[in-house]
Amino acid sequence: MSNRRSFLKKLTTASVGASLLPFSSFARPATRANSKYKKGLVISTWNHGIPANKAAWNIIKNGGTAVDAAEMGAREVEKDPTGQSVGIGGLPDRDGNVTLDACIMDSNGNAGSVAYLEEILHPISVARKVMDDTPHVMLAGDGAQRFALDNGFEKTNLLTEASRQAWLKWAKEAKYAPIINIENHDTIGLISMDKNGDLAGSCTTSGVAYKMNGRVGDSPIIGAGLFVDNEVGAATATGMGEFVMKTLGSFLIVEFMRQGMSPQEACEEGIRRIVERYDVSSIQVGYLATNKAGEVGAFAIHPGFNYALYKNGKNELFNSPSHL
């Protein structure tokens, strides 16, 4: 009995001592992730990241904020009618409706998103409006559209003739079969760091082509398609959103960086969480991340994922390493 009392006393003393330690003793990012990369950068997914990065960097180089850069970079892709995975020209759902998802997150931890938004050209700006002007994080469907119209956005026909013809061709068989790296682009996820070292991010998409009506992917979900922690770093995702949502991939990657992993190590661990649990033979997911030191990481399940990086005066496209 005396041994048991002695053990319990020691345990209680240790617990009290631990509770008196400062919070900084627990779960703090590594020193390299606390240092600020003063020059700024922009990193984004796929080929369309090149023009997106350029638009974002134009904001940063003129002293603009990371969140303004993240919004403007995403808008550059949303307005391009030749792309079929983001904004106008996006491939529709199986009923022929173009529905858009987007989210944005700033350096203060504020976030806004829209899901299942129709007939609005720039969902990323509606998401920004939700973040800035409402007490909410997400608006969806008719409510999101009504909010956009009430705030000066106009209705736009998002179904281009090229996407309508593609949908009509698909509808002859109506077979749902996602294709890995289709047309070498997908969602655009973008992370920006301004000259003050502050981080922000954006993510916008028209979702999986010919999806079930009402389907929403990871792109508008904070912690799945995008997560920003200004003390640590940021991450964003692309690919089959269901698997990003099931593992809260972007949040997970930022937490790995908080524990001291580099962005590359964190992205690889995020992908490992997927491939160990699911059959990924026909599934692509890619992650991008950066920490406060300006280090970046990229990793995907399959080859073929690429990303654009604007850093040190260069805007370049890189092929991501992959698990398979």
LINPE-V92458 format. One record per residue. N is the residue number from 0. RES is the residue in one small letter. SS is DSSP state (a for helix, b for strand, c for the rest). PSI is psi as a letter, one per 20 degrees, with the letter a starting at -180 (999 if undefined). Layout:
N|RES|SS|PSI + N|RES|SS|PSI
This chain:
0|m|c|g + 1|s|a|h + 2|n|a|h + 3|r|a|g + 4|r|a|h + 5|s|a|g + 6|f|a|g + 7|l|a|h + 8|k|a|g + 9|k|a|g + 10|l|a|g + 11|t|a|g + 12|t|a|g + 13|a|a|g + 14|s|a|g + 15|v|a|g + 16|g|a|g + 17|a|a|h + 18|s|a|i + 19|l|c|i + 20|l|c|q + 21|p|c|q + 22|f|a|h + 23|s|a|i + 24|s|a|i + 25|f|c|p + 26|a|c|l + 27|r|c|q + 28|p|c|q + 29|a|c|q + 30|t|a|h + 31|r|a|h + 32|a|a|i + 33|n|a|h + 34|s|c|q + 35|k|c|p + 36|y|c|o + 37|k|c|h + 38|k|c|i + 39|g|c|r + 40|l|b|r + 41|v|b|p + 42|i|b|p + 43|s|b|r + 44|t|b|q + 45|w|c|r + 46|n|c|h + 47|h|c|i + 48|g|a|h + 49|i|a|g + 50|p|a|h + 51|a|a|g + 52|n|a|g + 53|k|a|g + 54|a|a|g + 55|a|a|g + 56|w|a|h + 57|n|a|h + 58|i|a|g + 59|i|a|g + 60|k|a|h + 61|n|c|j + 62|g|c|j + 63|g|c|r + 64|t|c|r + 65|a|a|h + 66|v|a|h + 67|d|a|h + 68|a|a|g + 69|a|a|g + 70|e|a|g + 71|m|a|h + 72|g|a|g + 73|a|a|h + 74|r|a|h + 75|e|a|h + 76|v|a|h + 77|e|a|h + 78|k|c|i + 79|d|c|o + 80|p|c|i + 81|t|c|i + 82|g|c|q + 83|q|c|k + 84|s|c|i + 85|v|c|p + 86|g|c|b + 87|i|c|p + 88|g|c|i + 89|g|c|q + 90|l|c|q + 91|p|c|r + 92|d|c|a + 93|r|c|i + 94|d|c|j + 95|g|c|j + 96|n|c|p + 97|v|c|o + 98|t|c|p + 99|l|b|q + 100|d|b|q + 101|a|b|q + 102|c|b|r + 103|i|b|q + 104|m|b|p + 105|d|c|a + 106|s|c|i + 107|n|c|j + 108|g|c|j + 109|n|c|q + 110|a|b|q + 111|g|b|q + 112|s|b|q + 113|v|b|q + 114|a|b|q + 115|y|b|l + 116|l|b|p + 117|e|c|q + 118|e|c|k + 119|i|b|p + 120|l|c|g + 121|h|c|n + 122|p|a|h + 123|i|a|h + 124|s|a|h + 125|v|a|g + 126|a|a|g + 127|r|a|h + 128|k|a|h + 129|v|a|g + 130|m|a|g + 131|d|a|h + 132|d|a|j + 133|t|c|r + 134|p|c|j + 135|h|c|r + 136|v|c|g + 137|m|b|p + 138|l|b|q + 139|a|b|q + 140|g|a|c + 141|d|a|h + 142|g|a|h + 143|a|a|g + 144|q|a|g + 145|r|a|g + 146|f|a|g + 147|a|a|g + 148|l|a|h + 149|d|a|i + 150|n|c|k + 151|g|c|i + 152|f|c|q + 153|e|c|q + 154|k|b|p + 155|t|c|p + 156|n|c|o + 157|l|c|i + 158|l|c|o + 159|t|c|r + 160|e|a|h + 161|a|a|g + 162|s|a|h + 163|r|a|g + 164|q|a|h + 165|a|a|g + 166|w|a|g + 167|l|a|h + 168|k|a|g + 169|w|a|h + 170|a|a|i + 171|k|c|h + 172|e|c|h + 173|a|c|l + 174|k|c|p + 175|y|c|o + 176|a|c|n + 177|p|c|q + 178|i|c|p + 179|i|c|p + 180|n|c|k + 181|i|a|p + 182|e|a|k + 183|n|a|k + 184|h|c|r + 185|d|c|b + 186|t|c|q + 187|i|b|p + 188|g|b|p + 189|l|b|p + 190|i|b|p + 191|s|b|q + 192|m|b|p + 193|d|c|a + 194|k|c|i + 195|n|c|i + 196|g|c|j + 197|d|c|q + 198|l|b|q + 199|a|b|r + 200|g|b|r + 201|s|b|q + 202|c|b|p + 203|t|b|q + 204|t|b|r + 205|s|c|j + 206|g|c|a + 207|v|c|p + 208|a|c|p + 209|y|c|k + 210|k|c|r + 211|m|c|q + 212|n|c|p + 213|g|c|i + 214|r|c|p + 215|v|c|p + 216|g|c|b + 217|d|c|h + 218|s|c|h + 219|p|c|j + 220|i|c|o + 221|i|b|p + 222|g|c|i + 223|a|c|f + 224|g|c|h + 225|l|b|q + 226|f|b|p + 227|v|b|p + 228|d|b|o + 229|n|c|i + 230|e|c|i + 231|v|c|f + 232|g|b|a + 233|a|b|q + 234|a|b|q + 235|t|b|r + 236|a|b|r + 237|t|b|r + 238|g|b|b + 239|m|c|o + 240|g|a|h + 241|e|a|h + 242|f|a|h + 243|v|a|g + 244|m|a|h + 245|k|a|i + 246|t|a|j + 247|l|c|l + 248|g|a|g + 249|s|a|g + 250|f|a|g + 251|l|a|g + 252|i|a|g + 253|v|a|h + 254|e|a|h + 255|f|a|g + 256|m|a|h + 257|r|a|h + 258|q|c|i + 259|g|c|i + 260|m|c|q + 261|s|c|r + 262|p|a|h + 263|q|a|g + 264|e|a|h + 265|a|a|g + 266|c|a|g + 267|e|a|h + 268|e|a|h + 269|g|a|g + 270|i|a|h + 271|r|a|h + 272|r|a|h + 273|i|a|g + 274|v|a|h + 275|e|c|i + 276|r|c|h + 277|y|c|q + 278|d|c|o + 279|v|c|k + 280|s|c|h + 281|s|c|k + 282|i|c|p + 283|q|c|p + 284|v|b|p + 285|g|b|q + 286|y|b|q + 287|l|b|q + 288|a|b|q + 289|t|b|q + 290|n|b|a + 291|k|c|i + 292|a|c|i + 293|g|c|j + 294|e|c|q + 295|v|b|q + 296|g|b|q + 297|a|b|p + 298|f|b|q + 299|a|b|r + 300|i|c|g + 301|h|c|q + 302|p|c|q + 303|g|c|i + 304|f|c|p + 305|n|b|r + 306|y|b|q + 307|a|b|p + 308|l|b|p + 309|y|b|o + 310|k|b|q + 311|n|c|k + 312|g|c|j + 313|k|b|p + 314|n|b|n + 315|e|b|q + 316|l|b|p + 317|f|b|q + 318|n|b|p + 319|s|c|q + 320|p|c|r + 321|s|b|r + 322|h|c|g + 323|l|c|999
